[in-house]
Amino acid sequence: MKVMDWPSDVDCYQAMAKFASYYMQAEQQEKWLSIIADGLETGAFPPGKGFLYEIDKAIKSSPKSSMPNREDLYQLICTVCI
């Protein structure tokens, strides 16, 4: 039986950065990219619940089409943080 690889905190932060870079704008994007960079530097647990709340709002208001691998990246964040 194959053991499922559990995504790491780094994987989660990378997914968060992709979402933030694609959907967020201005101060919101700067805020989250800073949080992500700090988390990667300090090794802090990713603040996924707060991020998912804000990225859901950003996605709903964004005129952009769905980003590639959106569902997989979202699931990765959920798996690590929830």
N, C-alpha and C positions, 0 to 999 in steps of 0.2 A: 504494500500500500504506500502510495506517495504521500509524504507529509507536506502540507500546504505551507509555503513560506509566508510568514507574517510580515507585513510591510513595516519598515522602521520609521522612527520619528523623522529621519532625514527624507525618506520617501514622501512622507506626509507634507513636510515643509516644501518640498519640490513641487508637489501637486498644488499646494496652496499658492505658491509663487506663480505657477502657470495660470491659475484662475485669476489672481489679482492683476497680473500683467495684461490679461486678455479683456476682462470685463470691468475692472474698477478704473476710476479716473481721479485725477487731481489729488486732493488731500487724503481721500479714502485709500487710494492706491499707495501713496507715499507712506501712510500710517501702517498698512498691512505689510508692505515690503520691508519696512523697518522692523516690525515685530518678527517677521520671518527671519531676517538676517540676525537679529539679536538671539532668537531661539536656536538657530543653527550654531551660533558662536558659543552660547552658554550651555547648550545641551538641554535646555528646558523642554518640558512636555508641550507639544503643540496645542494652542488654544482653539481647537477645532470647532467646538460648538458655537462660539462667538463668531468665528470666521464663516461657518456655514450659514448662519443667520444673515450676515452682511452680504455674502456672495449671492445668496438667493434673491435678495432685494436688488443687487446689481444686475443679475441675469435678467430679472423681470423687466427692468427699466432700460436694458441695453438694446440698441438697434442692431447689434452684431448678430450674425448667425451663430448657431451652436458651434463651440470649438471642438476640434478633433479630440476624441477619447474623453469627452466630458463626463459620461456616465461612469467610466472606469476610474477617473481621477476623483470624482465625488465619492464613489464607494470606498476608495483607498482612504480618504480623509475620515469617513465614517468608521471604517474598520479600526483605525488607530485611535480615534478620539472618543468614540461613543460606546 
